[in-house]
Structures are given as C-alpha cells and as structure tokens.
C-alpha cells in the first residue's frame, strides 16, 4: 500500500523514516528451524518478527541522528492461525503502528505461500539511552505510524487463581542469552510453551508476554500457570515467571489454548 501520510520536510530523512516504519520480506522456511513435530516452533515466529525489526533498523533508524540506538522488547502478543513447515516460503510484514513517549509499537503478520495468514502479532519496544534509561522517541515518527495495520489486542485474565497446576522450573543457561547479555525475548516463548506442554494443556492458540526484568545465565525461574478461564477460542491461563532466589516476577502474561489451528 502506498504511503499517503505527511512527509518530513527533509527529503532524505523522509526516505529514512519511511524505510524505518514498514517492511515486507519474503524468506524460505529452513529445515534446521523445525521443531520435533516438523513445524516452526512458536518462538520461531518471535525470531522472525525480531529479524524484521532489525531490518527496519538497518534500512532506516541507523541513519536518523535523533533516534536512540538501543531498544528492548517490553511486551508482545501473538495470535496463531496456522503453521509453517519445510520446505516452503513465508512473506512477513512489519509496520510501525503507534509511537509513544519512549516506545515504538509494531504490528506483524506472516503469510504462507498458499495465502494463509499463519500468525498476527503486536510488539512494544522501549527505546533506551546510553545509560539504559527510557529515551524519548522523535515526535515526527508519529506521522509514519500506520494505525490501519491489524494487530491483536493483549490477552487478559481477571483475578487469576495460582497454584492450580504444577510449577515448571527453568534453569537459565549461557546459550539462552543474546548479544545484549540477557535472555533473548524469544526464549521466554519457549519457556512458557514448555510449561504448557508439561502441564498437558491443549495446543497454543495465542499468548501475551510482558517483560518485567532481565534474566541472566545462572538464574533459576519458577513458572506458574493459573487455573483456566474460558475464552471464545478455548481457555486462557495467566502465567508468571519468578526468579527462584528472590521471588521477583521477571515475565508474566496469558496463554490461550484450544483446538489446533489450521495445519
């Protein structure tokens, strides 16, 4: 879709901002990405979304002198509608959909080569300054947001009841960390999906994660799932991940489980 919004008065910066606000990529599904069931794991979608956000940075943000150079994922919501298998191809879209005071909100979707949309998502990234404090987003970025891009709303559960399902323990390894020196955002998707499987719950249909604290190698996490709450597509369970040594919640959110989506 052609851009129809306001144009920054500096032509070069307009091109930079446009390149940094929306991207479409077409990629092959790679065999080494498959999980034990022959499908892309749910965390694989989180990595694809991260790949597209890095591509936005490579194409545009790095050339904008007013854009903070660092950012961390603060929250994300995924709605799973299908699966990816090898061999195959996917087309992914990432659009900037909202600009907050120090945050950039992105909408994502991935479409299979047969035209089926297999996942939709929303990600909130908080910008950071050199001291790792929240940094202001340039106000002119708001003109380049696309509020028409469809992205799922966060999943909610009212008054979750804890300790109804066995807790799941996750020892954090060095290989869970990324180049920022903490556990990568996609690994938390693996953690909560492993806990879902261990609890014998139905297939994952969607999830919302809120990243509260960073986690480092050597930490041990206790992951708790709440009792089920009914939803239109199945059941929802709140979850929280607590550091074992101090009880601090490092990640929390909601998963939705139910009948398996289209193959």
DAFENLIN-V709966 format. One record per pair of residues at least 4 apart in sequence whose C-alpha atoms are under 8 Angstrom apart, sorted by sequence separation. I is the first residue (numbers start at 1). J is the second residue. D is the distance in whole Angstrom. If there is no record, write none. Layout:
{{I | J | D} {I | J | D}}
This chain:
{{10 | 14 | 6} {11 | 15 | 6} {12 | 16 | 6} {13 | 17 | 6} {14 | 18 | 6} {15 | 19 | 6} {16 | 20 | 6} {17 | 21 | 6} {18 | 22 | 7} {19 | 23 | 7} {29 | 33 | 8} {30 | 34 | 7} {34 | 38 | 5} {35 | 39 | 5} {40 | 44 | 6} {41 | 45 | 7} {42 | 46 | 7} {43 | 47 | 6} {44 | 48 | 6} {45 | 49 | 6} {46 | 50 | 6} {47 | 51 | 6} {48 | 52 | 6} {49 | 53 | 6} {50 | 54 | 6} {51 | 55 | 6} {52 | 56 | 6} {53 | 57 | 6} {54 | 58 | 6} {55 | 59 | 6} {56 | 60 | 6} {57 | 61 | 5} {58 | 62 | 6} {60 | 64 | 7} {84 | 88 | 7} {99 | 103 | 6} {100 | 104 | 6} {111 | 115 | 6} {112 | 116 | 5} {128 | 132 | 5} {129 | 133 | 6} {137 | 141 | 7} {140 | 144 | 8} {141 | 145 | 7} {163 | 167 | 7} {172 | 176 | 7} {173 | 177 | 7} {177 | 181 | 6} {178 | 182 | 6} {183 | 187 | 7} {184 | 188 | 7} {185 | 189 | 7} {186 | 190 | 7} {187 | 191 | 6} {188 | 192 | 6} {189 | 193 | 6} {190 | 194 | 6} {191 | 195 | 6} {192 | 196 | 6} {193 | 197 | 6} {194 | 198 | 6} {195 | 199 | 6} {196 | 200 | 6} {197 | 201 | 6} {215 | 219 | 7} {230 | 234 | 6} {231 | 235 | 5} {243 | 247 | 5} {244 | 248 | 8} {8 | 13 | 7} {9 | 14 | 7} {34 | 39 | 5} {35 | 40 | 6} {40 | 45 | 8} {56 | 61 | 7} {57 | 62 | 6} {62 | 67 | 8} {99 | 104 | 5} {100 | 105 | 8} {111 | 116 | 5} {112 | 117 | 6} {128 | 133 | 5} {129 | 134 | 6} {177 | 182 | 5} {178 | 183 | 6} {183 | 188 | 8} {196 | 201 | 6} {230 | 235 | 5} {231 | 236 | 6} {242 | 247 | 5} {243 | 248 | 5} {8 | 14 | 5} {34 | 40 | 5} {35 | 41 | 6} {61 | 67 | 6} {84 | 90 | 8} {98 | 104 | 6} {99 | 105 | 6} {111 | 117 | 4} {112 | 118 | 7} {128 | 134 | 5} {129 | 135 | 5} {176 | 182 | 8} {177 | 183 | 4} {178 | 184 | 5} {196 | 202 | 8} {229 | 235 | 5} {230 | 236 | 6} {242 | 248 | 5} {243 | 249 | 7} {7 | 14 | 6} {33 | 40 | 6} {34 | 41 | 7} {62 | 69 | 7} {97 | 104 | 8} {98 | 105 | 5} {110 | 117 | 6} {111 | 118 | 6} {127 | 134 | 6} {128 | 135 | 5} {176 | 183 | 5} {177 | 184 | 6} {228 | 235 | 6} {229 | 236 | 5} {242 | 249 | 4} {243 | 250 | 7} {33 | 41 | 8} {61 | 69 | 8} {96 | 104 | 7} {97 | 105 | 6} {98 | 106 | 7} {109 | 117 | 7} {110 | 118 | 6} {111 | 119 | 7} {126 | 134 | 7} {127 | 135 | 5} {176 | 184 | 6} {228 | 236 | 6} {229 | 237 | 6} {241 | 249 | 6} {242 | 250 | 6} {96 | 105 | 6} {97 | 106 | 5} {109 | 118 | 8} {110 | 119 | 6} {126 | 135 | 8} {127 | 136 | 7} {228 | 237 | 5} {240 | 249 | 7} {241 | 250 | 6} {242 | 251 | 7} {96 | 106 | 5} {97 | 107 | 6} {109 | 119 | 6} {110 | 120 | 7} {127 | 137 | 7} {227 | 237 | 6} {240 | 250 | 8} {241 | 251 | 5} {33 | 44 | 7} {95 | 106 | 6} {96 | 107 | 6} {109 | 120 | 4} {172 | 183 | 8} {176 | 187 | 7} {193 | 204 | 8} {226 | 237 | 5} {227 | 238 | 8} {240 | 251 | 6} {241 | 252 | 6} {94 | 106 | 7} {95 | 107 | 5} {108 | 120 | 6} {109 | 121 | 6} {225 | 237 | 6} {226 | 238 | 5} {240 | 252 | 4} {94 | 107 | 6} {95 | 108 | 7} {107 | 120 | 8} {108 | 121 | 5} {225 | 238 | 6} {226 | 239 | 6} {239 | 252 | 6} {240 | 253 | 7} {93 | 107 | 8} {94 | 108 | 5} {107 | 121 | 6} {108 | 122 | 6} {225 | 239 | 4} {238 | 252 | 8} {239 | 253 | 5} {93 | 108 | 6} {94 | 109 | 7} {107 | 122 | 5} {108 | 123 | 8} {224 | 239 | 5} {225 | 240 | 7} {238 | 253 | 6} {239 | 254 | 6} {92 | 108 | 7} {93 | 109 | 5} {106 | 122 | 6} {107 | 123 | 7} {223 | 239 | 7} {224 | 240 | 6} {238 | 254 | 4} {239 | 255 | 7} {92 | 109 | 6} {93 | 110 | 6} {105 | 122 | 7} {106 | 123 | 5} {223 | 240 | 6} {224 | 241 | 7} {237 | 254 | 6} {238 | 255 | 6} {92 | 110 | 4} {105 | 123 | 6} {106 | 124 | 6} {223 | 241 | 4} {236 | 254 | 7} {237 | 255 | 5} {91 | 110 | 6} {92 | 111 | 6} {105 | 124 | 5} {222 | 241 | 6} {223 | 242 | 6} {236 | 255 | 6} {237 | 256 | 7} {90 | 110 | 6} {91 | 111 | 5} {104 | 124 | 6} {105 | 125 | 6} {221 | 241 | 6} {222 | 242 | 5} {236 | 256 | 4} {90 | 111 | 6} {91 | 112 | 7} {103 | 124 | 7} {104 | 125 | 5} {170 | 191 | 7} {221 | 242 | 5} {222 | 243 | 6} {235 | 256 | 6} {236 | 257 | 6} {90 | 112 | 5} {91 | 113 | 7} {103 | 125 | 5} {104 | 126 | 7} {221 | 243 | 5} {222 | 244 | 6} {234 | 256 | 7} {235 | 257 | 5} {89 | 112 | 6} {90 | 113 | 6} {103 | 126 | 4} {104 | 127 | 8} {220 | 243 | 6} {221 | 244 | 6} {233 | 256 | 8} {234 | 257 | 6} {235 | 258 | 6} {88 | 112 | 8} {89 | 113 | 6} {102 | 126 | 6} {103 | 127 | 6} {219 | 243 | 7} {220 | 244 | 6} {233 | 257 | 8} {234 | 258 | 4} {88 | 113 | 7} {102 | 127 | 6} {219 | 244 | 7} {220 | 245 | 8} {231 | 256 | 8} {233 | 258 | 6} {234 | 259 | 7} {219 | 245 | 8} {233 | 259 | 8} {25 | 52 | 8} {168 | 195 | 6} {84 | 112 | 7} {167 | 195 | 8} {195 | 223 | 7} {205 | 233 | 8} {23 | 52 | 7} {122 | 151 | 5} {120 | 150 | 8} {121 | 151 | 6} {122 | 152 | 6} {168 | 198 | 8} {120 | 151 | 6} {121 | 152 | 6} {122 | 153 | 8} {183 | 214 | 7} {192 | 223 | 7} {23 | 55 | 8} {102 | 134 | 6} {120 | 152 | 7} {182 | 214 | 6} {183 | 215 | 6} {23 | 56 | 7} {102 | 135 | 5} {103 | 136 | 8} {104 | 137 | 8} {166 | 199 | 7} {182 | 215 | 6} {183 | 216 | 6} {22 | 56 | 7} {82 | 116 | 8} {84 | 118 | 8} {102 | 136 | 4} {103 | 137 | 7} {165 | 199 | 7} {182 | 216 | 5} {183 | 217 | 8} {21 | 56 | 7} {82 | 117 | 7} {83 | 118 | 6} {101 | 136 | 6} {102 | 137 | 5} {181 | 216 | 7} {182 | 217 | 8} {215 | 250 | 7} {20 | 56 | 5} {81 | 117 | 7} {82 | 118 | 4} {101 | 137 | 6} {213 | 249 | 7} {214 | 250 | 7} {19 | 56 | 7} {20 | 57 | 6} {81 | 118 | 5} {82 | 119 | 7} {100 | 137 | 7} {212 | 249 | 7} {213 | 250 | 4} {80 | 118 | 6} {81 | 119 | 5} {99 | 137 | 7} {212 | 250 | 5} {213 | 251 | 7} {20 | 59 | 6} {80 | 119 | 5} {81 | 120 | 8} {177 | 216 | 7} {211 | 250 | 6} {212 | 251 | 5} {19 | 59 | 6} {20 | 60 | 4} {52 | 92 | 8} {79 | 119 | 6} {80 | 120 | 7} {177 | 217 | 7} {211 | 251 | 5} {212 | 252 | 8} {19 | 60 | 5} {20 | 61 | 6} {52 | 93 | 8} {53 | 94 | 7} {78 | 119 | 7} {79 | 120 | 5} {176 | 217 | 7} {210 | 251 | 6} {211 | 252 | 7} {18 | 60 | 8} {52 | 94 | 7} {78 | 120 | 6} {79 | 121 | 6} {99 | 141 | 7} {107 | 149 | 7} {174 | 216 | 8} {209 | 251 | 7} {210 | 252 | 5} {16 | 59 | 7} {17 | 60 | 6} {40 | 83 | 7} {78 | 121 | 4} {99 | 142 | 5} {107 | 150 | 7} {108 | 151 | 7} {172 | 215 | 8} {173 | 216 | 8} {174 | 217 | 5} {209 | 252 | 6} {210 | 253 | 6} {16 | 60 | 5} {17 | 61 | 7} {39 | 83 | 6} {40 | 84 | 6} {77 | 121 | 5} {78 | 122 | 7} {98 | 142 | 7} {107 | 151 | 5} {172 | 216 | 7} {173 | 217 | 5} {174 | 218 | 8} {209 | 253 | 5} {16 | 61 | 7} {39 | 84 | 6} {40 | 85 | 6} {49 | 94 | 7} {76 | 121 | 7} {77 | 122 | 5} {172 | 217 | 5} {173 | 218 | 6} {208 | 253 | 5} {209 | 254 | 7} {39 | 85 | 5} {76 | 122 | 5} {77 | 123 | 7} {99 | 145 | 7} {172 | 218 | 6} {207 | 253 | 7} {208 | 254 | 5} {16 | 63 | 7} {17 | 64 | 8} {38 | 85 | 6} {39 | 86 | 8} {76 | 123 | 4} {98 | 145 | 5} {171 | 218 | 7} {172 | 219 | 5} {192 | 239 | 8} {207 | 254 | 6} {208 | 255 | 6} {16 | 64 | 7} {38 | 86 | 8} {75 | 123 | 6} {76 | 124 | 6} {96 | 144 | 7} {97 | 145 | 5} {98 | 146 | 7} {171 | 219 | 6} {172 | 220 | 6} {207 | 255 | 4} {74 | 123 | 8} {75 | 124 | 5} {96 | 145 | 5} {97 | 146 | 5} {98 | 147 | 7} {171 | 220 | 4} {172 | 221 | 7} {206 | 255 | 6} {207 | 256 | 6} {73 | 123 | 7} {74 | 124 | 5} {75 | 125 | 7} {95 | 145 | 7} {96 | 146 | 6} {97 | 147 | 5} {170 | 220 | 6} {171 | 221 | 6} {205 | 255 | 8} {206 | 256 | 5} {13 | 64 | 7} {34 | 85 | 7} {73 | 124 | 6} {74 | 125 | 5} {95 | 146 | 7} {97 | 148 | 8} {169 | 220 | 7} {170 | 221 | 5} {204 | 255 | 7} {205 | 256 | 5} {206 | 257 | 7} {34 | 86 | 7} {73 | 125 | 4} {74 | 126 | 6} {97 | 149 | 7} {155 | 207 | 7} {169 | 221 | 6} {170 | 222 | 6} {204 | 256 | 6} {205 | 257 | 5} {72 | 125 | 5} {73 | 126 | 6} {155 | 208 | 6} {169 | 222 | 5} {170 | 223 | 8} {204 | 257 | 5} {205 | 258 | 6} {71 | 125 | 6} {72 | 126 | 5} {95 | 149 | 7} {154 | 208 | 6} {168 | 222 | 6} {169 | 223 | 6} {203 | 257 | 5} {204 | 258 | 7} {205 | 259 | 8} {29 | 84 | 7} {31 | 86 | 5} {71 | 126 | 5} {72 | 127 | 7} {167 | 222 | 6} {168 | 223 | 5} {202 | 257 | 5} {203 | 258 | 6} {205 | 260 | 7} {29 | 85 | 7} {30 | 86 | 6} {31 | 87 | 7} {71 | 127 | 4} {72 | 128 | 8} {167 | 223 | 6} {168 | 224 | 7} {201 | 257 | 7} {202 | 258 | 5} {203 | 259 | 7} {204 | 260 | 8} {205 | 261 | 7} {29 | 86 | 5} {30 | 87 | 7} {70 | 127 | 6} {71 | 128 | 5} {167 | 224 | 5} {202 | 259 | 7} {203 | 260 | 6} {29 | 87 | 6} {69 | 127 | 8} {70 | 128 | 5} {166 | 224 | 7} {167 | 225 | 7} {202 | 260 | 8} {28 | 87 | 7} {29 | 88 | 5} {49 | 108 | 7} {68 | 127 | 6} {69 | 128 | 7} {70 | 129 | 7} {165 | 224 | 7} {166 | 225 | 8} {28 | 88 | 6} {29 | 89 | 5} {68 | 128 | 6} {69 | 129 | 7} {165 | 225 | 6} {28 | 89 | 4} {29 | 90 | 7} {68 | 129 | 6} {163 | 224 | 7} {164 | 225 | 7} {165 | 226 | 7} {27 | 89 | 6} {28 | 90 | 6} {162 | 224 | 7} {163 | 225 | 7} {164 | 226 | 6} {165 | 227 | 7} {26 | 89 | 7} {27 | 90 | 6} {162 | 225 | 7} {163 | 226 | 6} {164 | 227 | 5} {188 | 251 | 8} {26 | 90 | 6} {27 | 91 | 6} {162 | 226 | 4} {163 | 227 | 8} {26 | 91 | 4} {161 | 226 | 5} {162 | 227 | 7} {25 | 91 | 6} {26 | 92 | 6} {160 | 226 | 6} {161 | 227 | 6} {24 | 91 | 7} {25 | 92 | 5} {68 | 135 | 7} {160 | 227 | 7} {24 | 92 | 6} {25 | 93 | 7} {68 | 136 | 8} {24 | 93 | 4} {68 | 137 | 7} {23 | 93 | 6} {24 | 94 | 7} {67 | 137 | 7} {22 | 93 | 7} {23 | 94 | 5} {67 | 138 | 7} {22 | 94 | 6} {23 | 95 | 7} {66 | 138 | 7} {157 | 229 | 7} {22 | 95 | 4} {79 | 152 | 7} {21 | 95 | 6} {22 | 96 | 6} {45 | 119 | 8} {78 | 152 | 7} {21 | 96 | 5} {77 | 152 | 7} {77 | 153 | 7} {77 | 154 | 6} {160 | 237 | 8} {76 | 154 | 8} {77 | 155 | 7} {160 | 238 | 6} {157 | 236 | 7} {157 | 237 | 7} {157 | 238 | 6} {156 | 238 | 8} {156 | 253 | 8} {157 | 254 | 7} {155 | 253 | 8} {156 | 254 | 6} {155 | 254 | 6} {155 | 255 | 8} {155 | 256 | 8} {73 | 185 | 7} {21 | 144 | 6} {17 | 141 | 7} {21 | 145 | 7} {80 | 204 | 8} {81 | 205 | 7} {80 | 205 | 5} {18 | 144 | 7} {79 | 205 | 6} {80 | 206 | 6} {17 | 144 | 7} {79 | 206 | 4} {78 | 206 | 5} {79 | 207 | 7} {77 | 206 | 7} {78 | 207 | 5} {77 | 207 | 6} {78 | 208 | 7} {77 | 208 | 4} {8 | 140 | 8} {76 | 208 | 6} {77 | 209 | 6} {75 | 208 | 7} {76 | 209 | 5} {75 | 209 | 5} {76 | 210 | 7} {75 | 210 | 4} {7 | 143 | 8} {74 | 210 | 6} {75 | 211 | 6} {6 | 143 | 6} {74 | 211 | 5} {5 | 143 | 7} {6 | 144 | 8} {73 | 211 | 7} {74 | 212 | 7} {5 | 144 | 7} {46 | 185 | 8} {47 | 186 | 6} {46 | 186 | 5} {44 | 186 | 8} {43 | 186 | 5} {46 | 189 | 8} {43 | 187 | 7} {43 | 189 | 5} {42 | 189 | 7} {43 | 190 | 6} {42 | 190 | 7} {42 | 193 | 8} {82 | 261 | 6} {83 | 262 | 7} {81 | 261 | 6} {82 | 262 | 5} {83 | 263 | 6} {80 | 261 | 7} {81 | 262 | 7} {82 | 263 | 6}}
